[in-house]
Each structure stands twice: as C-alpha cells, then as structure tokens.
Amino acid sequence: NRLKQWRGIATRYDKTAQSYQAAVTLASLLMWA
C-alpha cells in the first residue's frame, strides 16, 4: 500500500503532525497525478 509507505517515511524522518500532513498531501498528489 503506497499510503502506508509514505506514512512510514513521514514518521521515520519527522514525527510532527505538520510533516505527517505534508507527506500525506504529497502522497495524495502523486497518486492523483
């Protein structure tokens, strides 16, 4: 699951909510592109 990969990357590199939200947004954009 691609979203799980992105979530893992986000939590691994920075555990702040802002970074998590940014990673989710980026993942969503890439999936819709």
URGI-V993057 format. One record per residue. N is the residue number from 0. PSI is psi in radians with two decimals (none if undefined). OMEGA is omega in radians with two decimals (999 if undefined). NEAR is the number of other C-alpha atoms within 8 Angstrom. Layout:
# URGI-V993057
n:N psi:PSI omega:OMEGA near:NEAR
n:N psi:PSI omega:OMEGA near:NEAR
This chain:
# URGI-V993057
n:0 psi:2.15 omega:-3.03 near:4
n:1 psi:-0.65 omega:-3.12 near:6
n:2 psi:-0.66 omega:3.10 near:8
n:3 psi:-0.66 omega:3.10 near:7
n:4 psi:-0.83 omega:-3.12 near:8
n:5 psi:-0.67 omega:3.13 near:11
n:6 psi:-0.70 omega:3.11 near:11
n:7 psi:-0.73 omega:3.11 near:8
n:8 psi:-0.78 omega:-3.11 near:8
n:9 psi:-0.79 omega:-3.09 near:12
n:10 psi:-0.53 omega:-3.12 near:10
n:11 psi:-0.74 omega:-3.03 near:7
n:12 psi:-0.57 omega:-3.11 near:6
n:13 psi:2.14 omega:-3.00 near:8
n:14 psi:0.28 omega:3.12 near:9
n:15 psi:2.66 omega:-3.12 near:7
n:16 psi:-0.60 omega:-3.11 near:6
n:17 psi:-0.80 omega:3.14 near:6
n:18 psi:-0.69 omega:3.11 near:10
n:19 psi:-0.82 omega:-3.14 near:13
n:20 psi:-0.71 omega:3.13 near:8
n:21 psi:-0.74 omega:-3.13 near:8
n:22 psi:-0.72 omega:3.12 near:11
n:23 psi:-0.74 omega:3.13 near:11
n:24 psi:-0.79 omega:3.13 near:8
n:25 psi:-0.78 omega:3.14 near:8
n:26 psi:-0.72 omega:3.14 near:11
n:27 psi:-0.75 omega:3.13 near:8
n:28 psi:-0.76 omega:-3.13 near:8
n:29 psi:-0.65 omega:-3.13 near:7
n:30 psi:-0.59 omega:-3.11 near:6
n:31 psi:-0.32 omega:-3.08 near:5
n:32 psi:none omega:999 near:4
